[in-house]
Amino acid sequence: MNSSNSIFSLGADGCNGGWIVAVLGSNLRIERFSSIGEILKAYPDYSAFLIDMVIGLR
């Protein structure tokens, strides 16, 4: 995706073997990536990037 001249946000949640990403701009898209690096390569410019990571909650 070419993200130039657009404001958008990313929301990522870990899934089996990768990440599910919601991309919110003028519309909402859901995509799957293998790594955070892949996400950053596809979307290098963003206004917010939220990652859901549970750290020791019971």
C-alpha positions as CSV (number, residue, x, y, z in Angstrom):
1,M,0.0,0.0,0.0
2,N,1.2,3.5,-0.8
3,S,0.5,5.5,2.4
4,S,1.8,8.9,1.2
5,N,-0.5,11.9,1.7
6,S,-2.9,9.9,4.0
7,I,-3.5,9.8,7.7
8,F,-4.2,6.3,9.0
9,S,-3.9,4.2,12.1
10,L,-2.9,0.5,12.5
11,G,-4.1,-1.9,15.2
12,A,-2.3,-5.2,15.5
13,D,-3.0,-8.4,17.5
14,G,-1.0,-11.5,17.5
15,C,-2.4,-14.6,15.9
16,N,-1.2,-18.1,15.2
17,G,1.9,-17.6,13.1
18,G,1.7,-13.8,12.7
19,W,-0.3,-10.7,13.2
20,I,-3.8,-9.6,12.2
21,V,-3.8,-5.9,11.4
22,A,-6.7,-3.4,11.1
23,V,-5.8,-0.5,8.9
24,L,-8.1,2.5,9.5
25,G,-8.0,5.4,7.0
26,S,-10.7,6.4,4.7
27,N,-12.0,2.9,5.0
28,L,-11.2,-0.2,7.2
29,R,-9.1,-3.1,6.0
30,I,-8.1,-6.2,7.8
31,E,-4.8,-7.9,6.7
32,R,-2.5,-10.7,8.0
33,F,1.2,-10.4,8.2
34,S,4.0,-12.8,9.4
35,S,6.0,-10.2,11.4
36,I,6.0,-6.7,12.7
37,G,8.7,-5.9,10.2
38,E,6.4,-6.8,7.3
39,I,3.8,-4.5,8.7
40,L,6.3,-1.6,8.9
41,K,7.5,-2.3,5.4
42,A,4.0,-2.2,4.0
43,Y,3.0,0.9,6.1
44,P,6.0,3.0,6.9
45,D,4.1,6.2,7.6
46,Y,1.2,6.1,10.1
47,S,-0.3,8.4,12.7
48,A,-0.8,5.7,15.3
49,F,0.3,2.0,15.7
50,L,-1.4,0.1,18.5
51,I,-0.2,-3.4,19.4
52,D,-2.2,-5.6,21.7
53,M,0.3,-7.5,23.8
54,V,-0.8,-9.2,27.1
55,I,2.1,-9.1,29.5
56,G,1.6,-11.4,32.4
57,L,-2.1,-10.7,33.1
58,R,-4.0,-13.6,34.7
